[in-house]
Structures are given as C-alpha cells and as structure tokens.
C-alpha cells in the first residue's frame, strides 16, 4: 500500500514522486483529478517543499503554484509515448 511510503516523508525543500498529489497536474482524458489526496495532505502539512516534481499523468503537464509550493508535472512523454519538450524550473536559494 502506497500510504506506508507517504508516512515516511519528512520536511524537505525538494520532493520527487512518481504520483501527483490530488489537484495538481493530475488530470487525464477525463477532468477527474487522479492524484493522491493522502500525498497532498503530507505535502502540505509535513513536507512543505518549495518544489514538488512528479510525472505519471501525461496529459496535465506543467507548473502549478501555491503560496508555498511550486508543483511540476514533468512527465517526459505524452499519452502516445512521444517525447515532449522538457520543463525547466530554476531553483534559487534563499
């Protein structure tokens, strides 16, 4: 069960996961969000990263920002497994 891994997450500036959190870069052909609600909770309440990078959902690629976290769906291929242009995010230290 994936929840056992989310429970191990600790505070971090940068978080990399395969699965998106619910509501950020997690939509497929339907408009139903497919991300993990439990991951979103851990990201917002425990990890509190400045940057969260993930993939998995190939259609909803892009950068999504909140006040405290930049979420990046960096899926490298589309739904036909054609390689897409990379997403570049600049990380500036405080």
DOKOL-670617 format. One line per field, with one value per residue (C-alpha): chain; residue in three letters; x, y, z. Coordinates in steps of 0.25 Angstrom, whole numbers, always signed. Last residue first. Layout:
! DOKOL-670617
ch = (A ...)
aa = (ALA ...)
xx = (X ...)
yy = (Y ...)
zz = (Z ...)
This chain:
! DOKOL-670617
ch = (A A A A A A A A A A A A A A A A A A A A A A A A A A A A A A A A A A A A A A A A A A A A A A A A A A A A A A A A A A A A A A A A A A A A A A A A A A A A A A A A A A A A A A A A A A A A A A)
aa = (UNK UNK UNK UNK UNK UNK UNK UNK UNK UNK UNK UNK UNK UNK UNK UNK UNK UNK UNK UNK UNK UNK UNK UNK UNK UNK UNK UNK UNK UNK UNK UNK UNK UNK UNK UNK UNK UNK UNK UNK UNK UNK UNK UNK UNK UNK UNK UNK UNK UNK UNK UNK UNK UNK UNK UNK UNK UNK UNK UNK UNK UNK UNK UNK UNK UNK UNK UNK UNK UNK UNK UNK UNK UNK UNK UNK UNK UNK UNK UNK UNK UNK UNK UNK UNK UNK UNK UNK UNK UNK UNK UNK UNK UNK)
xx = (+69 +74 +68 +63 +60 +50 +51 +41 +46 +40 +32 +36 +25 +19 +5 -1 +11 +25 +34 +24 +29 +17 +23 +17 +23 +20 +17 +7 +2 +8 +5 +15 +12 +8 -7 -7 +4 -1 +11 +20 +25 +33 +30 +37 +38 +34 +25 +28 +18 +5 +4 +12 +6 -8 -6 +0 -12 -21 -14 -15 -26 -34 -46 -46 -46 -34 -25 -24 -13 -5 -8 -22 -18 -3 +4 +10 +24 +30 +41 +41 +50 +52 +49 +41 +39 +32 +31 +16 +15 +22 +13 +1 +6 +0)
yy = (+128 +118 +120 +107 +110 +100 +95 +86 +77 +77 +64 +50 +42 +32 +33 +39 +49 +47 +54 +55 +68 +71 +82 +87 +100 +101 +112 +122 +111 +109 +99 +97 +88 +74 +70 +60 +50 +47 +39 +51 +57 +69 +76 +89 +99 +86 +87 +72 +71 +78 +82 +70 +60 +65 +65 +51 +46 +52 +45 +50 +45 +58 +56 +64 +52 +50 +50 +60 +60 +73 +78 +75 +62 +60 +54 +40 +38 +46 +56 +66 +78 +87 +75 +72 +57 +46 +33 +33 +35 +21 +13 +20 +14 +0)
zz = (-1 -12 -26 -33 -47 -53 -67 -74 -84 -98 -101 -104 -111 -102 -109 -96 -96 -91 -81 -70 -62 -54 -46 -33 -27 -13 -2 -8 -18 -32 -43 -54 -66 -71 -70 -81 -77 -63 -57 -54 -41 -36 -23 -20 -8 +0 +12 +16 +27 +25 +11 +5 +14 +11 -4 -3 +5 -6 -17 -31 -41 -43 -51 -64 -73 -82 -70 -59 -48 -51 -37 -31 -23 -21 -33 -34 -38 -26 -25 -13 -11 +1 +11 +23 +25 +17 +24 +25 +10 +8 +16 +9 -4 +0)
